[in-house]
Amino acid sequence: MIQQFYIPVKVLFGPGSVEQVGQEAKSLGSRAMIVTYPDIRRLGFLDIVLKDLESQGIDTEVFEELEPNPRTTTIDRAAGIAREKKIDLVIGMGGGSAMDAAKGIALASSGEAPIWDYLLGKAQAKGTIPNLIQIPTLAGTGSELNPICVFTHWESHEKRFTFDPNLWAKTAIIDPALTVTLPEKLTAGGGVDALSHIMECYLMPENPLPMNDAIREAVMKVIVQVLPEVLSNLDDVDSRSQISWASTIASSDLSRLGGSAGSMTCHGIEHAISGYYDVNHGAGLSALLPAWMKQFEPVRKERFELLGRNVFGKTDGITAFEDWLEKVGMKLRLRDLGCELEKADEIAGIALKLWDYTPHPTEMNAEIIAQIYRDAF
């Protein structure tokens, strides 16, 4: 089988690297749009970026009206502004929502179609797509090193994603110092998301291979060991740096070196839940993962044993993971997030509609997904 490995992103990593944004931007565009949240301005990070862009003579528009689980209507509104202002560089600054939104705004601004049409495969880029710079302020999604974006269509409660080769960032600026202001819950939720990206694929590989296992185990061990240290000292930039690296690798093709991609079927179920209830992605995964693991442990027993032994140093991977969730304050149930038990079948139907559950060791049907939902409740 022919493998392709392609990550065309220049990465600047380290405390203080955000101050290089102007230097990076000057060769990529002259009219920039920063996509972020109001909190980023309040923390003073936005001023750092604006000042640096100004020093390079770059005109800058700020769009800071994002919500968690960004909605298609928000993306369309920002894309209209980008078209009107002739934006040629979009800078995502924040967590996964901001970086995904930057991608969607860049894509939708290239034509007149709404972003939802791109996610449905009804539209393709027709004009020039603005260049992208991504600046994560949260370690979790790894969106800075992939061309994927996820949005919620609120009217239908559908959360979809698109993988578009036009949406690779030209530069990712990963400055762990930007993450030190994150509160404990968001930090922990980001860590669970990062771990889930790589753990799901590790547990459900279509063809387990030593190279993949070694890379994935190394990344998982960093998250498992270091996240509690971060939570005990939120100002520790060194520990934040380790989590930032792990997050970036976990959601990128780096984790697939060696040949086996694996599947992220728990993510598919969570997308249906967060699209319906607008819950935090990391919290949703925390509630679902133990039930998802117990559902499939009988058909992947050896993989769960490897997880326990090689990542947690325990014999039982599921119990070890649940204990770790409790340690980082993320042992949650769906009921804690405002979900409703009677919606299990409806959520299962949405999950099947919106996600490709192949490859997977067993069939993923509505009955199984609904049972995972109930077990997680």
C-alpha positions as CSV (number, residue, x, y, z in Angstrom):
1,M,0.0,0.0,0.0
2,I,1.3,3.5,-0.9
3,Q,1.5,5.9,2.0
4,Q,1.5,9.7,1.7
5,F,3.0,12.0,4.4
6,Y,2.5,15.7,3.7
7,I,2.5,18.5,6.3
8,P,3.3,21.8,4.4
9,V,3.3,24.0,7.5
10,K,6.1,26.1,8.8
11,V,6.1,25.7,12.6
12,L,7.5,28.2,15.0
13,F,7.4,26.8,18.5
14,G,8.4,28.2,21.9
15,P,7.6,31.0,24.5
16,G,7.7,34.4,22.8
17,S,7.3,33.0,19.3
18,V,4.0,34.9,18.9
19,E,6.1,38.1,18.5
20,Q,7.2,36.7,15.1
21,V,3.7,37.0,13.6
22,G,4.4,40.2,11.8
23,Q,7.6,38.9,10.2
24,E,5.7,35.8,9.1
25,A,2.7,37.7,7.8
26,K,4.5,40.3,5.7
27,S,5.3,37.8,2.9
28,L,1.8,36.3,3.0
29,G,-0.6,39.3,2.7
30,S,-1.2,43.0,3.2
31,R,-4.8,42.9,4.5
32,A,-5.2,40.5,7.4
33,M,-8.2,39.4,9.4
34,I,-7.6,38.1,13.0
35,V,-10.3,35.6,14.0
36,T,-10.6,35.2,17.8
37,Y,-12.7,35.7,20.9
38,P,-13.3,38.7,23.1
39,D,-11.2,37.1,25.9
40,I,-8.1,37.2,23.8
41,R,-8.3,41.0,23.7
42,R,-8.9,41.1,27.4
43,L,-5.8,39.0,28.1
44,G,-3.7,41.4,26.1
45,F,-2.6,38.8,23.5
46,L,-4.5,40.5,20.7
47,D,-2.6,43.8,21.2
48,I,0.7,42.0,20.9
49,V,-0.3,40.6,17.5
50,L,-1.9,43.8,16.3
51,K,1.2,45.8,17.2
52,D,3.5,43.4,15.4
53,L,1.3,43.4,12.3
54,E,1.2,47.2,12.3
55,S,5.0,47.3,12.5
56,Q,5.1,45.5,9.1
57,G,2.6,47.8,7.5
58,I,-0.3,45.2,7.4
59,D,-3.8,46.5,7.6
60,T,-5.8,44.4,10.0
61,E,-9.4,43.6,10.6
62,V,-10.4,41.9,13.9
63,F,-13.4,39.5,14.0
64,E,-13.9,38.5,17.6
65,E,-17.5,37.3,17.7
66,L,-16.9,33.6,17.8
67,E,-18.8,31.2,19.9
68,P,-17.7,27.7,21.1
69,N,-18.6,25.1,18.4
70,P,-18.7,27.9,15.8
71,R,-21.9,28.2,13.8
72,T,-22.2,28.4,10.1
73,T,-24.0,31.7,10.3
74,T,-21.0,33.2,12.1
75,I,-18.6,31.9,9.5
76,D,-20.7,33.3,6.7
77,R,-21.0,36.7,8.3
78,A,-17.2,36.9,8.8
79,A,-16.6,35.6,5.2
80,G,-18.7,38.4,3.9
81,I,-16.6,41.0,5.7
82,A,-13.4,39.3,4.4
83,R,-14.7,39.6,0.8
84,E,-15.7,43.2,1.3
85,K,-12.3,44.1,2.8
86,K,-10.4,42.1,0.2
87,I,-8.6,40.1,3.0
88,D,-5.7,38.1,1.7
89,L,-4.5,36.7,5.1
90,V,-6.6,35.1,7.8
91,I,-5.0,34.6,11.3
92,G,-6.8,32.2,13.7
93,M,-5.9,33.0,17.3
94,G,-7.5,30.9,20.0
95,G,-8.5,27.3,20.5
96,G,-9.9,24.9,17.9
97,S,-13.0,27.1,17.3
98,A,-10.9,30.1,16.3
99,M,-8.5,28.1,14.1
100,D,-11.3,26.2,12.4
101,A,-13.2,29.4,11.9
102,A,-10.2,31.0,10.3
103,K,-10.1,28.1,7.8
104,G,-13.8,28.3,7.1
105,I,-13.8,32.1,6.7
106,A,-10.8,31.8,4.2
107,L,-12.6,29.1,2.3
108,A,-16.0,30.8,2.1
109,S,-14.6,34.2,1.3
110,S,-13.2,32.8,-2.0
111,G,-16.7,32.6,-3.4
112,E,-20.4,33.4,-2.7
113,A,-21.6,30.0,-1.4
114,P,-22.3,29.6,2.3
115,I,-19.8,27.5,4.3
116,W,-22.4,24.7,4.8
117,D,-22.4,24.0,1.1
118,Y,-18.7,23.3,1.3
119,L,-19.2,20.9,4.2
120,L,-22.0,19.2,2.2
121,G,-19.7,18.9,-0.8
122,K,-22.0,21.2,-2.9
123,A,-19.5,24.0,-3.3
124,Q,-15.8,24.2,-4.1
125,A,-13.4,27.2,-3.9
126,K,-13.6,29.3,-7.1
127,G,-11.4,32.2,-6.3
128,T,-8.2,32.9,-4.4
129,I,-8.3,31.5,-0.9
130,P,-6.5,33.8,1.6
131,N,-3.3,32.5,3.2
132,L,-3.6,31.2,6.8
133,I,-1.6,31.6,10.0
134,Q,-2.7,29.7,13.1
135,I,-1.8,30.7,16.6
136,P,-3.2,28.3,19.2
137,T,-3.9,29.6,22.7
138,L,-5.1,26.2,24.0
139,A,-3.4,22.8,23.7
140,G,-6.0,20.3,22.6
141,T,-7.4,20.4,19.1
142,G,-4.2,20.4,17.1
143,S,-6.0,22.3,14.4
144,E,-2.9,24.3,13.6
145,L,-1.3,21.3,11.8
146,N,-4.2,19.9,9.7
147,P,-6.5,21.2,7.0
148,I,-9.7,20.2,8.8
149,C,-12.5,22.5,10.1
150,V,-15.7,21.7,12.0
151,F,-18.9,23.8,12.2
152,T,-22.4,23.5,13.6
153,H,-25.5,24.2,11.5
154,W,-27.7,25.2,14.4
155,E,-31.0,25.0,12.7
156,S,-30.5,21.3,12.0
157,H,-28.2,20.6,15.0
158,E,-25.7,19.0,12.6
159,K,-22.0,19.3,13.2
160,R,-20.0,18.5,10.1
161,F,-16.4,18.8,9.0
162,T,-14.5,19.2,5.8
163,F,-11.0,18.2,4.9
164,D,-9.7,20.6,2.2
165,P,-6.1,20.7,1.0
166,N,-6.5,24.5,0.5
167,L,-6.7,24.9,4.3
168,W,-3.2,24.1,5.4
169,A,-1.7,27.0,7.3
170,K,1.4,28.6,5.8
171,T,2.7,29.1,9.4
172,A,1.7,27.8,12.8
173,I,3.0,29.8,15.7
174,I,2.8,27.7,18.8
175,D,3.6,29.8,21.8
176,P,3.0,27.8,25.1
177,A,3.2,31.1,27.1
178,L,-0.2,32.0,25.5
179,T,-1.8,29.0,27.3
180,V,-0.9,29.9,30.8
181,T,-4.0,32.0,31.4
182,L,-6.3,29.2,30.5
183,P,-8.5,28.1,33.5
184,E,-8.2,24.6,34.9
185,K,-11.3,23.2,33.3
186,L,-10.4,24.4,29.8
187,T,-6.8,23.2,30.2
188,A,-8.0,19.7,31.3
189,G,-10.6,19.5,28.6
190,G,-8.0,20.3,26.0
191,G,-5.8,17.6,27.3
192,V,-8.6,15.0,27.1
193,D,-9.2,16.1,23.5
194,A,-5.6,15.7,22.6
195,L,-5.3,12.3,24.2
196,S,-8.5,11.2,22.5
197,H,-7.3,12.1,19.1
198,I,-4.4,9.6,19.4
199,M,-5.9,7.1,21.8
200,E,-8.9,6.3,19.6
201,C,-6.7,5.6,16.7
202,Y,-4.3,3.5,18.8
203,L,-7.1,1.4,20.1
204,M,-8.9,0.9,16.7
205,P,-6.1,0.6,14.1
206,E,-6.9,-1.1,10.9
207,N,-3.3,-2.5,10.8
208,P,-1.3,-2.1,14.0
209,L,2.4,-1.4,13.3
210,P,5.4,-0.9,15.6
211,M,6.2,2.6,14.4
212,N,2.7,3.9,14.9
213,D,2.4,2.3,18.3
214,A,5.8,3.8,19.5
215,I,4.9,7.3,18.4
216,R,1.4,7.2,19.8
217,E,2.4,5.7,23.1
218,A,5.1,8.4,23.5
219,V,2.6,11.2,22.9
220,M,0.0,9.6,25.1
221,K,2.5,9.1,28.0
222,V,3.4,12.8,27.8
223,I,-0.2,13.9,28.1
224,V,-1.0,11.4,30.9
225,Q,2.0,12.3,32.9
226,V,2.3,16.0,32.3
227,L,-1.4,17.2,32.3
228,P,-1.7,16.7,36.1
229,E,1.5,18.7,36.6
230,V,0.1,21.5,34.5
231,L,-3.2,21.5,36.5
232,S,-1.2,21.7,39.8
233,N,0.7,24.8,38.5
234,L,-1.1,26.6,35.7
235,D,1.8,29.0,35.2
236,D,4.4,26.4,34.5
237,V,5.5,27.2,30.9
238,D,7.8,24.2,30.6
239,S,4.9,21.8,31.3
240,R,2.6,23.8,29.1
241,S,5.2,23.4,26.3
242,Q,5.2,19.6,26.6
243,I,1.4,19.5,26.4
244,S,1.4,21.9,23.4
245,W,3.8,19.7,21.5
246,A,1.8,16.6,22.3
247,S,-1.5,18.3,21.2
248,T,0.1,19.4,17.9
249,I,1.4,15.9,17.1
250,A,-1.7,14.0,18.3
251,S,-4.0,15.5,15.6
252,S,-1.5,15.6,12.7
253,D,-0.1,13.1,10.2
254,L,3.0,12.8,12.4
255,S,1.0,10.3,14.5
256,R,0.4,8.2,11.5
257,L,4.0,7.7,10.5
258,G,4.5,4.0,10.2
259,G,1.3,3.3,8.1
260,S,-1.8,2.8,10.3
261,A,-4.3,5.6,10.5
262,G,-6.9,4.1,12.8
263,S,-10.4,5.4,13.4
264,M,-11.9,8.1,15.7
265,T,-15.4,6.8,16.1
266,C,-15.9,8.2,19.6
267,H,-15.3,11.6,18.1
268,G,-18.1,11.0,15.7
269,I,-20.6,10.4,18.5
270,E,-19.4,13.4,20.4
271,H,-19.8,15.7,17.4
272,A,-23.5,14.7,17.3
273,I,-23.8,15.5,21.0
274,S,-22.0,18.9,20.9
275,G,-23.8,19.8,17.7
276,Y,-27.1,19.1,19.4
277,Y,-26.4,20.4,23.0
278,D,-23.6,22.9,22.3
279,V,-21.4,21.2,25.0
280,N,-17.7,21.6,25.3
281,H,-15.9,19.1,23.1
282,G,-13.4,18.0,25.7
283,A,-16.2,17.5,28.3
284,G,-18.3,15.5,25.9
285,L,-15.4,13.2,25.1
286,S,-14.6,12.8,28.8
287,A,-18.2,11.6,29.4
288,L,-18.3,9.3,26.4
289,L,-14.9,7.7,26.3
290,P,-15.3,5.2,29.1
291,A,-18.6,3.9,27.7
292,W,-17.1,3.7,24.2
293,M,-14.1,1.8,25.5
294,K,-16.2,-0.7,27.4
295,Q,-18.3,-1.3,24.3
296,F,-15.4,-2.4,22.2
297,E,-12.9,-3.8,24.7
298,P,-14.1,-7.4,24.0
299,V,-13.1,-7.1,20.3
300,R,-9.8,-5.2,20.9
301,K,-8.8,-6.8,24.2
302,E,-5.1,-6.9,23.3
303,R,-5.1,-3.1,22.4
304,F,-6.6,-2.2,25.7
305,E,-4.1,-4.3,27.5
306,L,-1.3,-2.5,25.6
307,L,-2.8,0.9,26.5
308,G,-2.8,-0.1,30.2
309,R,0.7,-1.6,30.2
310,N,2.6,0.8,27.9
311,V,0.9,4.1,28.7
312,F,-0.5,3.9,32.2
313,G,1.8,1.2,33.7
314,K,-1.3,-0.7,34.8
315,T,-2.9,-4.0,33.7
316,D,-6.4,-2.6,33.0
317,G,-6.4,0.2,30.4
318,I,-10.0,1.2,30.9
319,T,-9.8,1.5,34.7
320,A,-6.5,3.3,34.4
321,F,-8.0,5.8,32.0
322,E,-11.0,6.4,34.3
323,D,-8.7,6.9,37.3
324,W,-6.8,9.5,35.2
325,L,-10.0,11.3,34.3
326,E,-10.8,11.6,37.9
327,K,-7.3,12.8,38.7
328,V,-7.6,15.7,36.1
329,G,-11.1,16.6,37.2
330,M,-12.8,15.3,34.0
331,K,-14.7,12.2,35.2
332,L,-18.1,13.3,33.9
333,R,-21.4,11.9,32.8
334,L,-23.6,13.1,30.0
335,R,-26.2,14.1,32.5
336,D,-23.7,16.6,34.0
337,L,-23.6,18.3,30.6
338,G,-27.3,18.9,30.3
339,C,-27.9,15.9,27.9
340,E,-31.2,14.0,28.1
341,L,-31.5,10.3,28.3
342,E,-34.6,10.1,26.1
343,K,-32.6,11.6,23.2
344,A,-30.3,8.6,22.9
345,D,-31.9,7.2,19.7
346,E,-32.2,10.7,18.1
347,I,-28.5,11.4,18.8
348,A,-27.6,8.0,17.4
349,G,-29.4,8.8,14.2
350,I,-27.6,12.1,13.9
351,A,-24.2,10.5,14.6
352,L,-24.7,7.9,11.9
353,K,-25.6,10.5,9.4
354,L,-22.6,12.8,10.0
355,W,-19.6,10.5,10.4
356,D,-17.9,7.7,8.5
357,Y,-17.3,4.9,11.0
358,T,-14.9,2.9,8.9
359,P,-12.5,1.3,9.5
360,H,-13.8,-0.2,12.7
361,P,-13.6,-3.7,14.2
362,T,-17.4,-4.0,14.4
363,E,-20.4,-2.5,12.8
364,M,-21.3,0.9,14.2
365,N,-25.1,1.0,14.0
366,A,-27.7,3.1,15.7
367,E,-28.4,0.5,18.4
368,I,-24.7,0.4,19.5
369,I,-24.3,4.2,19.5
370,A,-27.5,4.7,21.4
371,Q,-26.3,2.2,24.0
372,I,-23.0,4.0,24.4
373,Y,-25.0,7.2,24.9
374,R,-27.1,5.5,27.6
375,D,-24.1,3.9,29.3
376,A,-22.4,7.4,29.4
377,F,-25.4,9.0,30.9
